[in-house]
Amino acid sequence: MKRNTFYISASLIGILVACIFWWAVIYDRYPAAQIVTISVIAGAAAIYILRQKIDDTVIVDEMISKINEKSAMNTLQVLWVGFLALTISGFTMAMSIENPRVKEMMMRGAVSQFIFLASILLIYALFRIYYSGKYGGYEEDEESD
């Protein structure tokens, strides 16, 4: 199996497990929690088995590292922007609600999301500082003397 086929298969397994979880939340009866637990364990096992079947097992080289780095960074950027838009829409909805209890709950959720977003940025900045020091990256402009 090729590496990209593995990633697609693992994503489909993840989507299937998420759909089972969604069904369990809606179904809200006794066997739902057990079915979710079984599906998570089965999904993790299937992904582990599929991982073993990757046949283009090249030891991680610079190209694979660069591809993984670009993919991870772009994923983070897209998710951060999407989550920010979701948070802002939550604030906007909360401001228009008349019921004070519901408004307070929505505002708490939106504030929690903003704290989560700020945490992501803080963690990113800390990793940049750490890896800049470790690998000798410099944050100054090279042309300014």
Secondary structure, 3 states (H helix, E strand, C coil): CCHHHHHHHHHHHHHHHHHHHHHHHHHCCHHHHHHHHHHHHHHHHHHHHHHHCCCCCCCCCHHHHHHHHHHHHHHHHHHHHHHHHHHHHHHHHHHHCCCHHHHHHHHHHHHHHHHHHHHHHHHHHHHHHHHHHHHCCCCCCCCCC
